């Protein structure tokens, strides 16, 4: 999978303890809009997705995360690689936090929508599925006040949307 970009804050001791957290993110496009998770509490948009569980492959993680965060059912056979973002910075507990975020295009079944299965923090943030114009999600993430939210993640999501736009995915190529 191609590297889209790297976020390296260089604020860590590489010789220290490390926490490695790979994750997957779904790029779902419908009628020129992105299916995004909107945090109502902190007013930002993120791609549906999250951490890969132990012994879980990327495709299974995408299917699970899309269902949990949006209530949509991802079509396994439609899942295709887009790219990944490598993030490295000082961790909250460990000395170094390393995360590779793997982005996949996928389609969802429009005839099957189930209830969300949110973690406590996701429910507290008011995670809501919204189909949003790419430029609107970028604007909200780049210009909004997000308070205690993970600003690096929010900027990462905006940058990935900009990469999708730059790569021509919103000119009828999806």
ABEGO torsion letter per residue (X at the ends): XBBABBBBAGABBAABBBBBBBBBBBBBBBGGBBBBBBBAAAGBBBBBEEBBBBGBBAAAAAAAAAAAAAGBBBBAAABBBAEBBBBBBBBAABABBBBBBBBBBBBBBAABBBBBBBBAAAAAAGBBBBBBBAAAAAAAAAABBAEABBAAAAAAAAAAAAAAAAAGAAAGAX
